[in-house]
Structures are given as structure tokens and as C-alpha cells.
Amino acid sequence: MIIKDLRFADDVDLLAEEEVDQLHTNSKEYGLQINTNKSKVMVFERRSYRHPTITFDTGVLECVPEFVYLGSLVTKDNDCSAEIDLLVACVFSHLLYAAETWTINAADSRKLLVFEMRCGNSTARDRVCSHCTIVDVVKQKKLQLFGHICRMNDQRLVKIVMLGVVEGN
């Protein structure tokens, strides 16, 4: 099956130059025109040296290497590194703030894993921490804090509280 175009709300993503011409022709029949200021062209290739020139009576479509579509960055080489870096820097850093102090039960772990899967995929997980989940990252942070406290002087209050024993039942 050959897919010629994908339609999203009022946007149209066309997959071939001749389809753009056909859209332009059909649109004119209904008194519509392509807004060349808002419309862009992008060639999906790993090494793109091709910059097609698509011209209408309303202007020329700009050829771009990337654009934001429905909140996601789309690039000509389909590289999601920038999106993953944004996810790690903005979302996960806020999510994991003070995570070493959390007490996590099974339900909390499931919620965190669901959130992680909604934010990205296994490629994102590979970039964040080689094959670990967000729950694993929380456990690592808790262990790092525990190690840090264990290395403290025995007179430090935080170490006394953490390693202290409560008498009685």
C-alpha cells in the first residue's frame, strides 16, 4: 500500500513533491491557497544535499532541516537526540529532585514506569541510563545518599538518625 499523505487536524503532511502540486491545484478550485510563509519542505535523508525548490504563485516553500510538529522536534535525519536531551534535562531532573529521600512502594514504582513509558521509548531510556528504568535511577540515588551518609563522621546528626535504633516495641 502506498501512503500519499497524512492528515492531522488542519495540517497536511505530504510525502512527495507531485502531491504538493496536486494539493495546490485542488485547493485553488475551492478558493484556497497554500500559505508559503507557514509551509515548509524537508527531505528525510541521513545525508541530505538535496534542497527541492517548490514554487507557487504565492511564493517559494522554504527547505528546512528540522521543525517542531505537535510539540515534537522532527529532523531530516530522524535524530531524536535533542528531544531526549530536553527530556532528561527538563523533565527527569525535575521528577527526580530529592528522589533519594522517597519511600517507594510497588504502586509508586508502577506509576513511575508508566510515566517513563509515556515520556519516551527504549531509545530514550538507553540515552538516559544504559538500560535502567526511572525506578532504577531512584534506587541508585538512594544508595548514593546512603553511601555518602555512611562515610560521614559518626557525630553527624544525619548519620545518628539514619543508623539509630529505637528502643522498645
C-alpha positions as CSV (number, residue, x, y, z in Angstrom):
1,M,0.0,0.0,0.0
2,I,1.4,3.4,-0.9
3,I,0.6,6.2,1.6
4,K,0.4,9.5,-0.2
5,D,-0.4,11.9,2.7
6,L,-1.1,12.0,6.4
7,R,-3.7,14.4,7.7
8,F,-3.7,15.9,11.2
9,A,-6.3,18.5,12.2
10,D,-5.8,21.4,9.8
11,D,-2.3,20.3,8.8
12,V,-1.4,18.2,5.8
13,D,1.9,16.3,5.6
14,L,2.7,15.3,2.0
15,L,5.2,12.7,1.1
16,A,6.1,13.6,-2.5
17,E,6.7,16.7,-4.5
18,E,4.0,15.9,-7.1
19,E,1.5,15.6,-4.2
20,V,2.2,19.2,-3.2
21,D,1.4,20.4,-6.7
22,Q,-1.8,18.4,-6.7
23,L,-2.8,19.9,-3.3
24,H,-2.1,23.4,-4.7
25,T,-4.2,22.7,-7.8
26,N,-7.1,21.2,-5.9
27,S,-7.0,24.0,-3.3
28,K,-7.3,26.7,-5.9
29,E,-10.5,25.1,-7.2
30,Y,-12.1,25.9,-3.8
31,G,-10.6,29.4,-3.5
32,L,-7.9,28.2,-1.0
33,Q,-4.2,28.8,-1.3
34,I,-1.1,27.4,0.4
35,N,0.5,29.9,2.8
36,T,4.1,29.9,1.8
37,N,5.1,31.7,5.0
38,K,3.8,28.9,7.2
39,S,4.6,25.9,4.9
40,K,7.9,24.2,4.9
41,V,9.7,21.5,2.9
42,M,12.0,18.9,4.4
43,V,13.8,16.0,2.8
44,F,14.2,12.9,5.0
45,E,17.7,11.6,4.4
46,R,20.7,10.8,6.6
47,R,22.9,13.0,4.4
48,S,20.7,15.4,2.6
49,Y,22.3,17.6,0.0
50,R,19.0,17.9,-1.9
51,H,17.1,21.1,-1.4
52,P,14.0,21.0,-3.5
53,T,12.5,24.2,-4.8
54,I,8.7,24.2,-4.7
55,T,7.2,27.4,-6.2
56,F,3.6,28.6,-6.3
57,D,2.1,31.8,-7.5
58,T,2.0,32.8,-3.8
59,G,5.8,32.2,-3.2
60,V,8.5,29.6,-2.6
61,L,8.4,27.0,0.1
62,E,11.4,27.1,2.5
63,C,13.5,23.9,2.8
64,V,14.4,23.3,6.5
65,P,16.5,20.7,8.3
66,E,14.1,20.5,11.3
67,F,10.8,21.8,12.6
68,V,8.5,21.4,15.6
69,Y,5.3,19.5,14.9
70,L,2.7,18.7,17.5
71,G,5.2,19.5,20.2
72,S,8.0,17.2,18.9
73,L,11.1,18.1,17.1
74,V,11.2,16.5,13.6
75,T,14.6,16.4,11.9
76,K,15.7,15.4,8.4
77,D,17.8,12.5,9.6
78,N,15.1,11.4,12.2
79,D,17.6,12.0,15.0
80,C,15.8,12.3,18.4
81,S,18.9,13.3,20.4
82,A,17.7,16.8,21.0
83,E,14.3,15.6,22.2
84,I,15.9,13.1,24.6
85,D,18.3,15.7,25.9
86,L,15.3,18.0,26.6
87,L,13.5,15.1,28.3
88,V,16.5,14.4,30.6
89,A,17.3,18.0,31.3
90,C,13.8,19.3,31.9
91,V,11.5,16.5,32.8
92,F,13.6,13.8,34.5
93,S,15.7,16.3,36.5
94,H,12.5,17.8,38.0
95,L,10.9,14.4,38.5
96,L,14.0,13.1,40.4
97,Y,14.5,16.2,42.6
98,A,15.1,14.8,46.1
99,A,14.2,11.3,45.0
100,E,16.9,9.9,47.3
101,T,14.6,10.7,50.2
102,W,11.5,9.0,48.8
103,T,9.9,5.9,50.2
104,I,8.7,3.9,47.2
105,N,6.1,1.1,47.3
106,A,5.1,-1.2,44.4
107,A,2.2,1.1,43.3
108,D,4.6,4.1,43.2
109,S,7.1,2.1,41.1
110,R,4.3,1.2,38.6
111,K,3.3,4.8,38.3
112,L,6.8,6.0,37.7
113,L,7.3,3.3,35.0
114,V,4.1,4.3,33.3
115,F,5.2,7.9,33.3
116,E,8.6,6.9,31.8
117,M,7.0,5.0,29.0
118,R,4.7,7.9,28.2
119,C,7.7,10.2,28.0
120,G,9.8,8.1,25.7
121,N,10.8,4.8,24.4
122,S,13.6,2.3,24.9
123,T,15.9,4.6,22.8
124,A,15.3,7.4,25.3
125,R,15.9,5.0,28.2
126,D,19.2,3.9,26.6
127,R,20.4,7.5,26.4
128,V,19.3,8.4,30.0
129,C,20.9,5.4,31.7
130,S,22.1,2.3,29.9
131,H,19.1,0.0,30.1
132,C,17.8,1.2,33.5
133,T,14.3,2.4,34.3
134,I,13.4,5.5,36.2
135,V,12.8,3.3,39.3
136,D,16.4,2.0,39.0
137,V,17.7,5.6,38.9
138,V,15.7,6.4,42.1
139,K,17.3,3.3,43.8
140,Q,20.7,4.4,42.6
141,K,20.2,7.9,44.1
142,K,19.0,6.4,47.4
143,L,22.1,4.1,47.5
144,Q,24.4,7.1,46.7
145,L,22.9,9.1,49.6
146,F,23.2,6.1,51.9
147,G,26.9,5.7,51.0
148,H,27.5,9.4,51.4
149,I,26.0,9.3,54.9
150,C,27.9,6.2,55.9
151,R,31.2,7.9,55.0
152,M,30.3,10.9,57.3
153,N,31.8,11.4,60.8
154,D,29.9,9.3,63.4
155,Q,28.9,12.5,65.3
156,R,26.9,13.9,62.4
157,L,23.2,14.2,63.3
158,V,22.0,12.8,59.9
159,K,24.2,9.7,60.4
160,I,23.0,9.2,64.0
161,V,19.3,9.5,62.9
162,M,19.8,7.1,59.9
163,L,21.7,4.4,61.7
164,G,19.9,4.9,65.1
165,V,17.9,2.2,66.8
166,V,14.6,2.9,68.6
167,E,14.3,1.1,71.9
168,G,11.1,-0.7,72.8
169,N,8.2,-2.3,70.9
